[in-house]
Amino acid sequence: MRKWFWVMMLLVSGWSSAAENNVTLPSITSCNTNVIPDSISNLMKSSFVGWRIKNERDFDDFHRAAWIKAKPGLCPGIAKGHFINSLTNDYALLLVSSDQKKQSYKVVVFSPKGEKINSYIVESGRNFMERVAVSAISPGAYFGVENSPTVELKTDGIMVEELEVGSMIYYWSNGSFKNIITSE
């Protein structure tokens, strides 16, 4: 019973700001890597050897059910949005170690800039990779926990959630990614 309470609290708090903005972002409805442009997919494969995109099968049964109910059709390892500017389609990929024993993850943003693709590692961690997911959120005002300031996103943001624990938003500001904890 306690697990369901915390999952519901996380789901309500994590998505309330986006819902208030009444904006729907384009969604990725498959964990198939074919939805990612070849140039980004090739860079990911060459730069992150031993890593792969997280999919729903990486959740345990409890967290898989919670994710599918809250975000039906979305891949927990792919978020597409205008994270750096409104002119490019950027991809935030949740990469997990191919070695099951390592239990590690990285959130990497790939952003095309002309012929070049920039990549930014915005978060990495050990353990709990089975509970982490990414999604895109709309521009707008988001509130941090306790004494954290309100952040006004000018471009789309990246929600990184550790189901049952908390969530953090990554957003582009003054030439780099910043973050704010939105629930814990």
One Martini backbone bead per residue (centre of mass of N, CA, C, O) as a GRO file, in nm:
protein
  184
    1MET     BB    1   0.057   0.063  -0.021
    2ARG     BB    2   0.297   0.259   0.004
    3LYS     BB    3   0.393   0.246  -0.286
    4TRP     BB    4   0.141   0.368  -0.420
    5PHE     BB    5   0.151   0.637  -0.281
    6TRP     BB    6   0.431   0.730  -0.397
    7VAL     BB    7   0.367   0.702  -0.692
    8MET     BB    8   0.130   0.900  -0.696
    9MET     BB    9   0.284   1.144  -0.587
   10LEU     BB   10   0.489   1.155  -0.817
   11LEU     BB   11   0.295   1.180  -1.053
   12VAL     BB   12   0.154   1.438  -0.961
   13SER     BB   13   0.407   1.623  -0.911
   14GLY     BB   14   0.567   1.578  -1.187
   15TRP     BB   15   0.296   1.671  -1.384
   16SER     BB   16   0.150   1.936  -1.299
   17SER     BB   17   0.291   2.161  -1.461
   18ALA     BB   18   0.233   2.055  -1.746
   19ALA     BB   19  -0.075   2.051  -1.716
   20GLU     BB   20  -0.108   2.361  -1.665
   21ASN     BB   21   0.000   2.431  -1.966
   22ASN     BB   22  -0.155   2.269  -2.193
   23VAL     BB   23   0.087   2.088  -2.322
   24THR     BB   24   0.183   1.885  -2.596
   25LEU     BB   25   0.418   1.666  -2.664
   26PRO     BB   26   0.602   1.496  -2.849
   27SER     BB   27   0.603   1.148  -2.902
   28ILE     BB   28   0.743   0.843  -2.811
   29THR     BB   29   0.607   0.510  -2.914
   30SER     BB   30   0.906   0.382  -2.896
   31CYS     BB   31   1.200   0.172  -2.829
   32ASN     BB   32   1.285   0.212  -3.105
   33THR     BB   33   1.576   0.334  -3.261
   34ASN     BB   34   1.441   0.435  -3.537
   35VAL     BB   35   1.343   0.722  -3.414
   36ILE     BB   36   1.636   0.785  -3.445
   37PRO     BB   37   1.864   0.938  -3.589
   38ASP     BB   38   2.139   0.812  -3.737
   39SER     BB   39   2.350   1.018  -3.632
   40ILE     BB   40   2.282   0.969  -3.332
   41SER     BB   41   2.302   0.663  -3.317
   42ASN     BB   42   2.600   0.645  -3.408
   43LEU     BB   43   2.718   0.820  -3.182
   44MET     BB   44   2.622   0.651  -2.948
   45LYS     BB   45   2.763   0.382  -3.031
   46SER     BB   46   3.062   0.511  -3.038
   47SER     BB   47   3.058   0.671  -2.745
   48PHE     BB   48   2.866   0.421  -2.594
   49VAL     BB   49   3.009   0.165  -2.520
   50GLY     BB   50   2.800  -0.052  -2.333
   51TRP     BB   51   2.534   0.094  -2.422
   52ARG     BB   52   2.174   0.149  -2.375
   53ILE     BB   53   1.846   0.181  -2.419
   54LYS     BB   54   1.590   0.215  -2.234
   55ASN     BB   55   1.326  -0.006  -2.133
   56GLU     BB   56   1.048  -0.153  -2.001
   57ARG     BB   57   1.205  -0.426  -1.926
   58ASP     BB   58   1.389  -0.281  -1.696
   59PHE     BB   59   1.165  -0.306  -1.523
   60ASP     BB   60   0.988  -0.393  -1.290
   61ASP     BB   61   0.669  -0.481  -1.255
   62PHE     BB   62   0.576  -0.240  -1.086
   63HIS     BB   63   0.712  -0.005  -1.259
   64ARG     BB   64   0.592  -0.080  -1.530
   65ALA     BB   65   0.296  -0.035  -1.455
   66ALA     BB   66   0.326   0.262  -1.372
   67TRP     BB   67   0.435   0.369  -1.642
   68ILE     BB   68   0.211   0.271  -1.835
   69LYS     BB   69  -0.016   0.426  -1.690
   70ALA     BB   70   0.118   0.719  -1.706
   71LYS     BB   71   0.290   0.645  -2.006
   72PRO     BB   72   0.153   0.554  -2.263
   73GLY     BB   73   0.383   0.467  -2.525
   74LEU     BB   74   0.636   0.541  -2.371
   75CYS     BB   75   0.974   0.576  -2.352
   76PRO     BB   76   1.204   0.569  -2.080
   77GLY     BB   77   1.472   0.640  -2.293
   78ILE     BB   78   1.298   0.869  -2.461
   79ALA     BB   79   1.342   1.220  -2.548
   80LYS     BB   80   1.168   1.473  -2.728
   81GLY     BB   81   1.300   1.808  -2.809
   82HIS     BB   82   1.354   2.163  -2.728
   83PHE     BB   83   1.617   2.202  -2.521
   84ILE     BB   84   1.790   2.452  -2.653
   85ASN     BB   85   1.598   2.507  -2.905
   86SER     BB   86   1.341   2.569  -3.152
   87LEU     BB   87   1.516   2.444  -3.415
   88THR     BB   88   1.569   2.168  -3.265
   89ASN     BB   89   1.593   1.819  -3.241
   90ASP     BB   90   1.615   1.667  -2.942
   91TYR     BB   91   1.784   1.404  -2.741
   92ALA     BB   92   1.698   1.214  -2.459
   93LEU     BB   93   1.901   0.958  -2.319
   94LEU     BB   94   1.863   0.653  -2.151
   95LEU     BB   95   2.142   0.494  -2.035
   96VAL     BB   96   2.242   0.155  -2.005
   97SER     BB   97   2.407  -0.095  -1.901
   98SER     BB   98   2.487  -0.398  -2.049
   99ASP     BB   99   2.586  -0.463  -1.764
  100GLN     BB  100   2.396  -0.587  -1.514
  101LYS     BB  101   2.605  -0.548  -1.271
  102LYS     BB  102   2.633  -0.226  -1.275
  103GLN     BB  103   2.378  -0.041  -1.255
  104SER     BB  104   2.387   0.192  -1.480
  105TYR     BB  105   2.353   0.550  -1.574
  106LYS     BB  106   2.260   0.784  -1.846
  107VAL     BB  107   2.205   1.124  -1.939
  108VAL     BB  108   2.174   1.211  -2.287
  109VAL     BB  109   2.226   1.486  -2.500
  110PHE     BB  110   2.123   1.538  -2.840
  111SER     BB  111   2.250   1.809  -3.062
  112PRO     BB  112   2.205   1.961  -3.344
  113LYS     BB  113   2.476   2.148  -3.535
  114GLY     BB  114   2.443   2.110  -3.821
  115GLU     BB  115   2.686   1.868  -3.880
  116LYS     BB  116   2.682   1.863  -3.579
  117ILE     BB  117   2.693   1.676  -3.260
  118ASN     BB  118   2.591   1.732  -2.950
  119SER     BB  119   2.695   1.622  -2.618
  120TYR     BB  120   2.524   1.567  -2.293
  121ILE     BB  121   2.591   1.498  -1.963
  122VAL     BB  122   2.343   1.532  -1.702
  123GLU     BB  123   2.345   1.223  -1.591
  124SER     BB  124   2.464   0.995  -1.331
  125GLY     BB  125   2.447   0.643  -1.212
  126ARG     BB  126   2.386   0.419  -0.947
  127ASN     BB  127   2.166   0.234  -0.931
  128PHE     BB  128   1.820   0.236  -0.985
  129MET     BB  129   1.783   0.199  -1.301
  130GLU     BB  130   1.496   0.054  -1.282
  131ARG     BB  131   1.356   0.359  -1.188
  132VAL     BB  132   1.442   0.515  -1.440
  133ALA     BB  133   1.324   0.813  -1.626
  134VAL     BB  134   1.228   0.982  -1.932
  135SER     BB  135   1.100   1.317  -2.020
  136ALA     BB  136   0.912   1.558  -2.169
  137ILE     BB  137   0.872   1.913  -2.123
  138SER     BB  138   0.728   2.206  -2.105
  139PRO     BB  139   0.716   2.512  -2.113
  140GLY     BB  140   0.753   2.689  -1.796
  141ALA     BB  141   0.648   2.666  -1.472
  142TYR     BB  142   0.857   2.549  -1.197
  143PHE     BB  143   0.871   2.373  -0.888
  144GLY     BB  144   1.044   2.341  -0.614
  145VAL     BB  145   1.167   2.235  -0.333
  146GLU     BB  146   1.105   2.418  -0.083
  147ASN     BB  147   1.362   2.668  -0.138
  148SER     BB  148   1.323   2.658  -0.423
  149PRO     BB  149   1.299   2.790  -0.714
  150THR     BB  150   1.145   2.913  -0.972
  151VAL     BB  151   1.112   2.795  -1.309
  152GLU     BB  152   1.152   2.932  -1.641
  153LEU     BB  153   1.089   2.778  -1.931
  154LYS     BB  154   1.182   2.833  -2.274
  155THR     BB  155   1.218   2.535  -2.308
  156ASP     BB  156   1.236   2.234  -2.303
  157GLY     BB  157   1.237   1.962  -2.080
  158ILE     BB  158   1.387   1.723  -1.845
  159MET     BB  159   1.258   1.438  -1.700
  160VAL     BB  160   1.391   1.285  -1.407
  161GLU     BB  161   1.300   0.968  -1.277
  162GLU     BB  162   1.254   0.815  -0.956
  163LEU     BB  163   1.064   0.591  -0.878
  164GLU     BB  164   0.944   0.664  -0.549
  165VAL     BB  165   1.138   0.933  -0.499
  166GLY     BB  166   1.188   1.137  -0.765
  167SER     BB  167   1.255   1.463  -0.930
  168MET     BB  168   1.410   1.612  -1.227
  169ILE     BB  169   1.502   1.912  -1.394
  170TYR     BB  170   1.622   1.980  -1.715
  171TYR     BB  171   1.781   2.288  -1.837
  172TRP     BB  172   1.838   2.555  -2.050
  173SER     BB  173   2.107   2.792  -1.949
  174ASN     BB  174   2.355   2.982  -2.039
  175GLY     BB  175   2.502   2.722  -2.207
  176SER     BB  176   2.356   2.512  -1.999
  177PHE     BB  177   2.278   2.269  -1.780
  178LYS     BB  178   2.020   2.260  -1.548
  179ASN     BB  179   1.865   2.217  -1.213
  180ILE     BB  180   1.560   2.079  -1.053
  181ILE     BB  181   1.389   1.988  -0.776
  182THR     BB  182   1.041   1.859  -0.767
  183SER     BB  183   1.092   1.582  -0.604
  184GLU     BB  184   1.130   1.357  -0.283
   0.00000   0.00000   0.00000
